Amino acid sequence: MTRLIVMKLGSALVVDAKRAEPRTAWLHGVAADIAATRARGTQIIVVSSGAIALARHALRLTQARLRLEEKQAAAAVGQIRLAQAWSEALGAHGLVAAQLLLTLGDTEDRRRYLNARATLRTLLSLGCVPVINENDSVATAEIRFGDNDRLAARVAEMVQADQLILFSDIDGLYSADPKIDPHAAHIAEVAVLTPEIEAMGGDPPAGYSSGGMRTKLLAARIATQAGTAMAIALGHRDNPLAALEGGARCTWFLPAPGGRSARKNWIAGVLQPAGAYTVDAGAARALARGGSLLPVGVRAVSGGFAQGDAVLVLGVAGERVGQGLTAYDAEDAMRIAGRRSEEIEALLGWRGRDEVIHRDDLVLF
């Protein structure tokens, strides 16, 4: 039985762009779907875009691209309208909406991540339907998700959801853009996210939406590696969740086999690593066998990271090998890179850990 679903809805679904108003009838249909799903014992978390789009006309911000401060102002105005729209739609079915605004830092910082997870679990236990959006009023260009696809994936990973459903303007993944290529083939199931599959993602579309297939495939990697199945499904229909449950066409991304601890899921899901270690082929092989990353295997260090930060592990060709929490800051890591562990004390003047990333703090891709 499906225990928990995270459902993401983009601005183009939630907001009538011409009138800059909530699509009230459609939202009530989604709320009816949520009520029916909850009646069968499945909890729902909603990740909803739409705040900025709802405020554009009221603030006369109708140009195609907004400056950061204009987006922040629009979000402050529009989030009130978005929360009201969801509260009314869910309230009509006897459900209590709860609003959570998250920033990238709320998922990247371990303590804030755990606090957000505890809040979500409590809200669900109290019978609420959490409605989440990025806190665009305070997020800056450097510290924001920029799309709710990856935010939804991080939320799904956070709460260990069974399914993540990204409702979109397309009914799944195609071998090419079906709007351009009439021979593009629909892909019903993706068992493994190969480089060929990831290459099918394009650039984000213009207009109010900030997503696109590219960000959905990034979300699929986060979700499936955390053990969550993910679907891309058509949202431009009445009662989209009921339609999906009834067999409507979509693309399912299957969860990766084998489970990770919640802590390692968090490490794998960090979206903005603070730096990177480039390792030699021997170190990459040792990591694949379950070893830790020793300084002798490090060929290059990049970034300005501190001890405990998440960093990428790259192969000699620049390919992503893994991601982990570094035991050294960047300056010290540069000093010991390529050297044997027994040399660390002489090089730094103090005795640190033998490994720059311990295997318990490492996730391989």
PEVEN-V545685 format. One record per backbone hydrogen bond with DSSP energy under -0.5 kcal/mol. CO is the residue of the C=O (numbers start at 1). NH is the residue of the N-H. If there is no record, write none. Layout:
# PEVEN-V545685
{{CO/NH} {CO/NH}}
This chain:
# PEVEN-V545685
{{3/43} {4/162} {4/163} {5/7} {5/45} {6/165} {7/47} {8/167} {9/49} {10/13} {10/14} {11/15} {14/23} {15/17} {16/20} {16/21} {21/16} {22/24} {23/27} {24/28} {25/29} {26/30} {27/31} {28/32} {29/33} {30/34} {31/35} {32/36} {33/37} {34/38} {35/39} {36/40} {37/40} {37/42} {38/41} {41/43} {43/5} {45/7} {46/48} {46/132} {47/9} {50/54} {51/55} {52/55} {52/56} {55/59} {56/61} {57/60} {60/62} {67/71} {68/72} {69/73} {70/74} {71/75} {72/76} {73/77} {74/78} {75/79} {77/80} {77/81} {78/82} {79/83} {80/84} {81/85} {82/86} {83/87} {84/88} {85/89} {86/90} {87/91} {88/92} {90/93} {90/95} {91/94} {95/97} {96/129} {98/131} {100/102} {100/133} {102/135} {103/106} {103/107} {104/107} {104/108} {105/109} {108/110} {109/113} {110/114} {111/115} {112/116} {113/117} {114/118} {115/119} {116/120} {117/121} {118/122} {119/123} {120/124} {121/125} {122/126} {123/128} {124/127} {127/96} {128/130} {129/98} {130/46} {130/132} {131/100} {132/48} {133/102} {134/136} {135/138} {135/139} {140/143} {143/104} {147/151} {148/152} {149/153} {150/154} {151/155} {152/156} {153/157} {154/158} {155/159} {156/160} {156/161} {157/160} {162/229} {163/6} {164/166} {164/231} {165/8} {165/167} {166/233} {167/10} {168/235} {168/236} {173/187} {176/178} {177/180} {177/181} {180/182} {181/184} {185/175} {186/188} {187/173} {188/252} {189/191} {190/254} {192/194} {194/198} {195/199} {197/200} {198/201} {212/216} {213/217} {214/218} {215/219} {216/220} {217/221} {218/222} {219/223} {220/224} {221/225} {222/226} {223/226} {223/228} {224/227} {224/256} {229/164} {230/253} {231/166} {231/233} {232/251} {233/168} {235/237} {237/240} {239/243} {240/244} {241/245} {242/246} {243/248} {244/247} {249/234} {251/232} {252/190} {252/254} {253/230} {261/265} {262/266} {263/267} {264/268} {265/269} {266/270} {267/270} {274/304} {275/312} {276/302} {277/279} {277/314} {278/299} {278/300} {280/284} {281/285} {282/286} {283/287} {284/288} {285/289} {286/291} {287/290} {292/294} {293/356} {293/357} {294/297} {295/298} {295/338} {297/280} {300/278} {302/276} {305/330} {306/309} {309/326} {310/274} {311/324} {312/277} {312/314} {313/321} {313/322} {314/279} {315/318} {319/315} {319/321} {321/365} {322/313} {323/363} {324/311} {324/326} {326/308} {329/333} {330/334} {331/335} {332/336} {333/337} {336/339} {340/343} {341/344} {343/347} {344/348} {345/349} {350/352} {354/295} {356/327} {357/293} {358/361} {359/362} {361/325} {363/323}}
